[in-house]
């Protein structure tokens, strides 16, 4: 359930503040502010984790695709044109753990990529 700071009683604030340093763990007024800020950081961290994971997936796909002579942007564009619906998380898994499967994917879209005129 969604917990707001106004709806938190003292015991819940102290429960969340467990492990904080100084008076932030046992003085209600300070603990409430620190808990509120920590919940804000936790919310922001959940969003940043998704962003960071996507960056890592793109790096893995790029490294795998470049081993077979195709840069990342052309590889992704050719996948979309070939209507291969694998997301970046799965492509990164294939590039890291299943190199032969990933190579077959690259070879599947490589003729499509080579047929395009270079600009």
Secondary structure, DSSP 8 states (H G I E B T S, - for coil): ----STT--HHHHHHHTTT--GGGGT-HHHHHHHHHHHHHHHHHHHHHHHHHHHHHHHHHHHHHHHHTT--HHHHHHHHHHTT----HHHHHHHHHH-HHHHHHHHHHHHHHHHHS---
